[in-house]
Amino acid sequence: MERLFATEKHGGRALHRLHAVTVFLGICLLLCYRATHVPAAGTGRAAWLGMLAAELCFAFYWVITQSVRWCPIRRRTFVDRLAARFGERLPCVDIFVCTADPQSEPPSLVVATVLSLMAYNYPPEKLRVYLSDDGGSILTFYAMWEISAFAKHWLPFCRRYNIEPRSPAAYFAASDKPHDPHALEEWSLVKDLYEEMTERIDSAARSGKVPEEIKVKHKGFSEWNTGITSKDHHPIVQILIDGKNSNAVDNEGNVLPTLVYMAREKRPQYHHNFKAGAMNALIRVSSVISNSPIIMNVDCDMYSNNSDSIRDAMCFFLDEEMGHKIAFVQYPQNYNNMTKNNIYGNSLNVINEVEMSGLDTWGGPLYIGTGCFHRRETLCGRRFTKDYKEDWDRGIKTEHCIDKTEEKAKSLATCTYEHNTQWGDEMGLKYGCPVEDVITGLAIHCRGWKSVYSNPPRAGFIGVGPTTLAQTILQHKRWSEGNFTIFVSKYCPFLFGHGKTKLPHQMGYSIYGLWAPNSLPTLYYAVIPSLCLLKGTPLFPEIMSPWIAPFIYVSVVKNIYSAYEALSCGETLRGWWNGQRMWMVKRITSYLYGVIDTIRKVLGLSKMGFVVSPKVSDEDESKRYEQEIMEFGTSSSEYVIIATIALLNLVCLMGGLYQILESGESKMALNVFFLQVILCGVLVIINVPIYEAMFLRKDRGRIQFSVTLASIGFVMLALFVPFF
């Protein structure tokens, strides 16, 4: 029987392996030089040993990253074979969307996402869309009520013209008017209806209340009759469209997907476990409404960009040879608002195209919390057994009394339901970690399941990425802190995965777990060689020494391959360079803070928190983002660190070159300090936008004077305080 998907190896592996072997040999020689040329005490020994420690850290991390580059694979699905074999006899799918704050995640943004998910090219009677509103906002519920009406126009329009994407916001923003008069008339009608709906939703959001004449149109609005807040409210479950009801049809008489709003109970005295708690509540609530065998979850800002994504995922689950082993199918996280040259390094292209594909070789990609199709049983803690058979026909298909179903569902979304149960541990998403998705995926892999990575030519999901430096730093702080928390816990991939997953798979997971601690050697390398240049302490081989060869080879070849990898994944050369700058910026801010906060949590000095990344920026910030001008604007400790490192390297380069030229033996001095001058010079060049923001720019996004002043103070402290 023909397979429903094919597995293919990436090309160019011979070139990569040659590169990897030679770089590894170069690293060994580099470390050998460090270990055998330690200077005498009083001549920079401490700085030298620090360099050795930093380079050992870099070497170890580089070896870890090779696990996902050695033999990456790609998957190709055959939707036509799926259709021929199963027709419309496909499993039911529960789709979970999570939102938490109507200010950071505007209801109109949520609307576009939900509508795109309702419009999949999939039997509508087998689709159930659930929205978890952790803010418990009447504004979000109102937006969902508007969706239930507009979907009657939008879904037939999508089917008739087979449009892509099926997010109305994305579609109308990108599409040209059709030439056919009849199609143009319908296009204009649907567009007007959508714009009128979003204007009503935005107007309600601006005023902070829903018009009284609207509230009487659905019983669900009465849930907000009593004073409730985002952190203190009873459970709310409202079935806005019951797909099992014969009257729930669109304007052409076709069945509509089920649409459910849920706001789990929140009380100040109970910890709600952030997104993991919301997902677990959705798993339980959906079990009494639909109980579909497949669960798909997506963030509220990640709309469906490919109407066949569910059918692609089913090619994996329903494959006769491997389908029974697959726990989840993960799609990449793509953004539609990246600048041409990726100013903040947020495109994730290399992670999506290389690293996730490499993980797929060894047992499957990470679960990244969005754009993922799960087997319900695996989320509920089931272990893989060879004789396990899925009941694809499972699910609640008969119509029940909505009021009774809603009340039963509410009882599963209370604060106390999980007490003395396995929820958050062996069942559902795991608690106690900012990246609940990664640790949950790791636990699933350790129960014997596989996952697969689906990255079709047309992206499955597209979302909104960070558009300011502050948003980028915040997002990566959460990611690095969460992954490092896993690494130093009992769930460390090398410990928890030992004997359960392959070693390269454990190494692949550890790439992200080691983001945070890599901040320490990076900070050392960005500061100490430059200070030693200024103070006349050599830390690298002389230019005429044969030992300089491995240093130059490793640095040059590694960066050339990095640029090649980025270019092959769709980046521009300038985009790669911006990525190198952001690599350093994130390590000395986000990842450094991730280390500090993780250590504080381990010592019991702080508790886990979760901050929702804002999805909106003001007009000035958006304009500067489009012009690829870095955004600072406010005073923060992160900006002080960035400005201090940039300014310190500028001062050290200028001072070091002055001393070399004034030494009387400039050629000999340059021979000794050549690599330190190059390293310091590269750091200065990469920080040019920082200097512009400190001294030249006059716009509101410049570095604040108070930050510049603080950085000057720290630089002076570093220059005048003896350190070795």
TABEL-V296153 format. One record per pair of residues at least 6 apart in sequence whose C-alpha atoms are under 8 Angstrom apart, sorted by the first residue. I is the first residue (numbers start at 1). J is the second residue. Records with the same first field share a line. If there is no record, write none. Layout:
I: J ; J
This chain:
2: 81
3: 319 ; 320 ; 321
4: 77 ; 78 ; 79 ; 81 ; 82 ; 315 ; 316 ; 318 ; 319
5: 75 ; 76 ; 77 ; 78 ; 315 ; 316 ; 319
6: 75 ; 76 ; 77
7: 73 ; 74 ; 75 ; 76
8: 73 ; 74 ; 75 ; 76
9: 71 ; 72 ; 73 ; 74
10: 71 ; 72 ; 73 ; 74
13: 70 ; 71
16: 69 ; 70
17: 70
19: 557
20: 66
23: 553 ; 554 ; 557 ; 558
26: 550 ; 551 ; 553 ; 554
27: 59 ; 550 ; 551 ; 554
29: 550
30: 547 ; 550 ; 551
31: 52 ; 55 ; 56
33: 547
34: 48 ; 49 ; 52
35: 52
38: 45 ; 48 ; 49
39: 45 ; 48
42: 724
43: 537
44: 537 ; 538 ; 724
46: 724
47: 528 ; 539 ; 724
48: 539
50: 524
51: 524 ; 525 ; 539
53: 521
54: 520 ; 521 ; 522 ; 524 ; 525
55: 521
57: 518 ; 521
58: 518 ; 521
61: 511 ; 514
64: 507 ; 508 ; 510 ; 511
65: 507 ; 508 ; 511
67: 358 ; 359 ; 504 ; 505 ; 507 ; 508
68: 354 ; 355 ; 356 ; 357 ; 358 ; 359 ; 361 ; 504 ; 508
69: 354 ; 355 ; 358
70: 358
71: 358 ; 361
72: 354 ; 355 ; 357 ; 358 ; 359 ; 360 ; 361
73: 357 ; 358 ; 360 ; 361
74: 357 ; 453 ; 454 ; 455
75: 453 ; 454 ; 455
76: 454 ; 456
77: 312 ; 315 ; 316
78: 312 ; 315
79: 311 ; 312 ; 315
82: 311 ; 314 ; 315
88: 123
90: 392
91: 126 ; 292 ; 293 ; 294 ; 392 ; 393 ; 394
92: 126 ; 127 ; 292 ; 293 ; 294 ; 392 ; 393 ; 394 ; 395
93: 126 ; 127 ; 128 ; 292 ; 293 ; 294 ; 295 ; 296
94: 127 ; 128 ; 129 ; 130 ; 286 ; 290 ; 291 ; 292 ; 293 ; 294 ; 295 ; 296
95: 117 ; 127 ; 128 ; 129 ; 130 ; 295 ; 296 ; 297 ; 298
96: 129 ; 130 ; 131 ; 132 ; 279 ; 282 ; 295 ; 296 ; 297 ; 298
97: 114 ; 129 ; 130 ; 131 ; 132 ; 297 ; 298 ; 299 ; 300
98: 131 ; 132 ; 133 ; 134 ; 275 ; 278 ; 279 ; 298 ; 299 ; 300
99: 105 ; 110 ; 131 ; 132 ; 133 ; 134 ; 135 ; 299 ; 300
100: 132 ; 133 ; 134 ; 135 ; 612
101: 133 ; 134 ; 135 ; 612
102: 135 ; 137 ; 139 ; 140
104: 612 ; 613 ; 614 ; 615 ; 616
105: 300 ; 301 ; 614 ; 615 ; 616
106: 205
107: 139 ; 140 ; 143 ; 201 ; 202 ; 205
108: 143 ; 198 ; 201 ; 202
109: 300 ; 301
110: 300 ; 301
111: 143 ; 144 ; 147
112: 167 ; 168 ; 169 ; 303
113: 167 ; 300 ; 301 ; 302 ; 303 ; 304
114: 129 ; 300 ; 303
115: 147 ; 151 ; 154 ; 166 ; 167 ; 168
116: 165 ; 166 ; 167 ; 168 ; 303 ; 304 ; 305
117: 129 ; 166 ; 303 ; 304
118: 124 ; 127 ; 129 ; 151 ; 155 ; 257
119: 154 ; 155 ; 158 ; 166 ; 307
120: 166 ; 307 ; 308 ; 309 ; 310
121: 159 ; 307 ; 308
122: 308 ; 310 ; 311
124: 255 ; 256 ; 257
125: 243 ; 244 ; 255 ; 256 ; 257 ; 258
126: 257
127: 257 ; 258
128: 243 ; 257 ; 258 ; 259 ; 260 ; 290
129: 257 ; 258 ; 259 ; 260
130: 259 ; 260 ; 261 ; 262 ; 282 ; 286
131: 260 ; 261 ; 262
132: 261 ; 262 ; 263 ; 264 ; 278 ; 279 ; 282
133: 140 ; 261 ; 262 ; 263 ; 264
134: 230 ; 263 ; 264 ; 278
135: 229 ; 230 ; 231 ; 263
136: 229 ; 230 ; 233 ; 263 ; 264
137: 230
138: 209 ; 210 ; 221 ; 224
139: 201 ; 204 ; 205 ; 208 ; 209 ; 210
141: 221 ; 261
142: 201 ; 210 ; 221
143: 201
144: 240 ; 261
145: 240
146: 197
148: 240 ; 241 ; 259
150: 193 ; 194 ; 197
151: 250
152: 249 ; 250 ; 251 ; 256
153: 190 ; 250 ; 251
154: 190
155: 250
156: 250 ; 251 ; 252
157: 190
158: 166
164: 171 ; 305 ; 306 ; 307
165: 171 ; 304 ; 305 ; 306 ; 307
166: 304 ; 305 ; 306 ; 307
167: 303 ; 304 ; 305
168: 194
172: 191
177: 184 ; 187
178: 184 ; 187
204: 210 ; 211
215: 221 ; 222
220: 238
223: 236
230: 266
231: 266 ; 267 ; 268
232: 265 ; 266 ; 267 ; 268
233: 265 ; 266 ; 267
234: 264 ; 265 ; 266 ; 414
235: 262 ; 263 ; 264 ; 265 ; 266 ; 410 ; 411 ; 413 ; 414
236: 261 ; 262 ; 263 ; 264 ; 265 ; 410
237: 260 ; 261 ; 262 ; 263 ; 264 ; 406 ; 407 ; 409 ; 410
238: 260 ; 261 ; 262 ; 406
239: 258 ; 259 ; 260 ; 261 ; 402 ; 406
240: 258 ; 259 ; 260 ; 261
241: 248 ; 256 ; 257 ; 258 ; 259 ; 260
242: 248 ; 257 ; 258 ; 259
243: 255 ; 256 ; 257 ; 258 ; 259
244: 258 ; 397 ; 398 ; 399
245: 399
246: 255
248: 255 ; 256
249: 255 ; 256
250: 256
262: 282
263: 413
264: 278 ; 281 ; 410 ; 413 ; 414 ; 415
265: 413 ; 414 ; 415
266: 272 ; 414 ; 415
267: 415
270: 415
272: 415
273: 431 ; 432
274: 610
275: 436
276: 424 ; 429 ; 430 ; 431 ; 436 ; 437
277: 424 ; 429 ; 431
279: 428 ; 429
280: 423 ; 424 ; 428 ; 429
281: 412 ; 413
283: 428
284: 409 ; 412 ; 413
285: 409 ; 410 ; 412 ; 413
286: 292 ; 409
288: 396 ; 405 ; 408 ; 409
289: 396 ; 405 ; 409
290: 395 ; 396 ; 397
291: 394 ; 395 ; 396
292: 376 ; 394 ; 395 ; 396
293: 375 ; 376 ; 377 ; 391 ; 392 ; 393 ; 394 ; 395
294: 373 ; 374 ; 375 ; 376
295: 373 ; 374 ; 375 ; 376
296: 371 ; 372 ; 373 ; 374
297: 369 ; 370 ; 371 ; 372 ; 373
298: 369 ; 370 ; 371 ; 372
299: 369 ; 370 ; 371
301: 463 ; 464 ; 615
302: 370 ; 371 ; 461 ; 462 ; 463 ; 464
303: 461 ; 462 ; 463
304: 460 ; 461 ; 462
305: 458 ; 459 ; 460 ; 461 ; 462
306: 458 ; 459 ; 460 ; 461
307: 460
309: 460
313: 329 ; 373 ; 454
316: 322 ; 323 ; 326 ; 329 ; 452
317: 323 ; 324 ; 326
318: 324
324: 388 ; 389 ; 390
325: 384 ; 449 ; 450
326: 375 ; 449 ; 450 ; 451 ; 452
327: 374 ; 375 ; 378 ; 444 ; 449 ; 450 ; 451
328: 367 ; 372 ; 373 ; 374 ; 375 ; 450 ; 451 ; 452
329: 372 ; 373 ; 374 ; 451 ; 452 ; 453 ; 454
330: 365 ; 366 ; 367 ; 368 ; 371 ; 372 ; 373 ; 451 ; 452 ; 453 ; 454
331: 371 ; 372 ; 453 ; 454 ; 455 ; 460 ; 461
332: 352 ; 371 ; 453 ; 454 ; 455 ; 459 ; 460 ; 461
333: 348 ; 352 ; 370 ; 371 ; 461 ; 462 ; 463
334: 347 ; 348 ; 459 ; 461 ; 462 ; 463
335: 347 ; 462 ; 463 ; 464 ; 465
336: 462 ; 463 ; 464 ; 465
337: 464 ; 465 ; 467
338: 346 ; 347 ; 465
339: 625 ; 626 ; 628
340: 572 ; 575
341: 571 ; 572 ; 573 ; 574 ; 575 ; 576 ; 578 ; 628
342: 571 ; 575 ; 578 ; 579
343: 575 ; 578 ; 579 ; 625 ; 628 ; 629 ; 630
344: 467 ; 468 ; 469 ; 472 ; 578 ; 579 ; 582 ; 630
345: 575 ; 578 ; 579 ; 582 ; 583
346: 465 ; 466 ; 472
347: 465
349: 566 ; 569 ; 570 ; 571
350: 565 ; 566 ; 569
353: 569
355: 508
356: 365 ; 366 ; 453
357: 365 ; 453
359: 365 ; 366 ; 505 ; 508
360: 451 ; 452 ; 453
362: 502 ; 504 ; 505
363: 445 ; 450 ; 451 ; 452 ; 501 ; 502 ; 505
364: 450 ; 451 ; 452 ; 453
365: 451 ; 452 ; 453
366: 438 ; 441 ; 442 ; 509
367: 437 ; 438 ; 440 ; 441 ; 442
368: 437 ; 438
369: 436 ; 437 ; 438
371: 460 ; 461
378: 444
379: 427 ; 428 ; 429 ; 444
380: 426 ; 427 ; 428
381: 426 ; 427 ; 428 ; 444
382: 447
383: 444 ; 447 ; 448 ; 449
384: 447 ; 448 ; 449
385: 448
411: 417
423: 429 ; 430
424: 430 ; 431
425: 431
428: 440
429: 436 ; 437 ; 440
430: 436 ; 437 ; 439 ; 440
432: 608
433: 439 ; 482 ; 485 ; 486 ; 608
434: 478 ; 479 ; 481 ; 482 ; 608 ; 609 ; 610
435: 478 ; 479 ; 482 ; 483
438: 483
439: 486 ; 491
442: 493 ; 497
445: 451 ; 500 ; 501
446: 496 ; 497 ; 500 ; 501
447: 500
448: 500 ; 501
464: 615
465: 615
466: 472 ; 613 ; 615
467: 617 ; 622 ; 625
468: 617 ; 621 ; 625 ; 630 ; 631 ; 632
469: 630 ; 631 ; 632
470: 631 ; 632
471: 613 ; 614
473: 586 ; 589 ; 590
474: 590 ; 613
475: 613
476: 586 ; 590 ; 591
477: 589 ; 590 ; 591 ; 593 ; 594
478: 594 ; 610
480: 512 ; 513 ; 514 ; 515 ; 516 ; 590 ; 591 ; 594
481: 516 ; 591 ; 593 ; 594 ; 595 ; 597 ; 598
482: 513 ; 594
483: 512 ; 513 ; 514 ; 515
484: 512 ; 513 ; 514 ; 515 ; 516 ; 517 ; 594 ; 595 ; 598
485: 513 ; 598
486: 492 ; 513
487: 493 ; 510 ; 513 ; 514
490: 496
491: 497
493: 506 ; 507 ; 509 ; 510
494: 503 ; 506 ; 507
497: 506
515: 587 ; 591
516: 587 ; 590 ; 591 ; 592 ; 593 ; 594 ; 595
517: 591 ; 592 ; 595
518: 587 ; 591
519: 587 ; 588 ; 591 ; 592
520: 588 ; 592
522: 584 ; 587 ; 588
523: 587 ; 588
526: 645 ; 649 ; 680 ; 683
527: 645 ; 648 ; 649
529: 539 ; 676 ; 679 ; 680
530: 648 ; 649 ; 652 ; 653 ; 676 ; 677 ; 679 ; 680
531: 649 ; 652 ; 719
532: 538 ; 539
533: 652 ; 653 ; 656 ; 673 ; 676 ; 677
534: 652 ; 653 ; 655 ; 656 ; 659
535: 656
536: 656
538: 672 ; 673 ; 676
539: 673 ; 676
540: 548 ; 672 ; 673 ; 675 ; 676
541: 547 ; 548 ; 672 ; 675
542: 548 ; 671 ; 672 ; 673 ; 674
543: 671 ; 672 ; 674 ; 675
544: 671
563: 573 ; 576
566: 572 ; 576
567: 573 ; 576
577: 686
580: 686
581: 686 ; 687
585: 642
588: 641 ; 642
589: 638 ; 641 ; 642
590: 638
597: 606
600: 606
601: 607 ; 608
621: 631 ; 701
624: 630 ; 631 ; 701
625: 631
630: 689 ; 693 ; 701
631: 701 ; 702
632: 639 ; 693 ; 701 ; 702 ; 703 ; 704
633: 700 ; 701 ; 702 ; 703 ; 704
634: 701 ; 703 ; 704
635: 703 ; 704 ; 706 ; 707
636: 707
639: 703 ; 707
640: 707 ; 708 ; 710 ; 711
641: 711
642: 690
643: 690 ; 691 ; 694 ; 707 ; 708 ; 711
644: 711 ; 712 ; 714 ; 715
646: 683 ; 684 ; 687 ; 690 ; 691
647: 691 ; 711 ; 712 ; 715
648: 715
649: 680 ; 681 ; 683 ; 684
650: 680 ; 684
652: 680
653: 677 ; 680 ; 681 ; 684
656: 677
657: 677
660: 666 ; 669 ; 670
663: 669
693: 701 ; 702 ; 703
694: 702 ; 703 ; 704 ; 705 ; 708
